[in-house]
Amino acid sequence: MSEDSRVAFIRQRLTEALNPLRLEIIDESHKHAGHRGNVQGGGHYQVTVVSEAFAGKRLLARHQMIYAALGDAMKAEIHALGINARTPEEVEGG
């Protein structure tokens, strides 16, 4: 899978699962050239997801929701994933 198609895949899966009000995906794979995970084909990404689906959920549960949405891609296509998961109220409040 190419880097562009990985980003599109991540966007599609997170959008379908979490209906985010805001979704940002930053591909940082180029920063890890030569890194073991990068050599094996997995990308490095940072995601910011703002969704009502996170309301009342602790940080761990929010991350688990994102991992579940991405499914098996977390084992092969995605080597590293930085997550910023917030509710709209958390974003508005600071």
N, C-alpha and C positions, 0 to 999 in steps of 0.2 A: 504494500500500500504506500503510495506517495505521501509526502508531508501534507500537501494540499488536501488530499482525500482523507487523511487522518483528521485534520481540523474540521472538515465538512462532516465526517462521521461523528466526531465528538459533539459538534453543534447540533446535529440532528437528534442524537440520542438524549442529550440533556434537555433539549427543547421538548421532545415528546414526553419525557418522564416528569419534568419539573415546571413546564410552562413558565419560564423565567421572564421577568420584566426587563432584566438586563443580563446579558451573557457576553463575556469577553474571554477570548481564548488567545493566549500568546504562546507561540511556538518558540521554545528556547533550545531546540535541538542543536542548533549551530554552535551554541556555547559549550557543548559537550562532545565535540568532534574527537574521536579516538577513545572516548569513554566506553567501557564494556557494553553498557546497555545501548549506546548509540551504534556501536559496531554491529550488534546483533539485530539492529533494525528498529528498535523501540524508540519512540520520540519522547522528548521532555517538554512538558506543557505547564502553564499556569492558567487556571480558570478562575474567573469571578462570576458567581451565579447569585443573582438577587431574585428570590422567589418566595411567594406566600407559602409554598409547600414546606418551608423550613420553620414556620411559626410553631412555637412551643417545643421545638426540638433542640437538644443539646448539640454541641459541635460534633461529637462522635457520630451521632445519628445522621446529621447532615452529610458528613463525609461518606457514611455507609450508603446513603441514598444516591450519591453521585457515583460511587463505585458500582452499585447495583445497576444503575442506568447504563454504565459503560460495559458492564458484563465481562466477557472473555477478552475484550480488547486490553483490559488491565494486565493480562498475562502475556500478551504478545506485542500488540501495537503501541502500547504506552508503557514506557520504562519508568518514567517519573511524572508525578502530577502534584503540583502545588494547588491548594484549594482555598479560596476565599468565598465562603457561603454565608449569605446574609438575607435577612428579611427586608422588605421595603422600609419598614419602620426603623430598623437598625441603620439603614443608609441615611434616611431622612434625619434621624436623631444624632448623627455625628459620625 
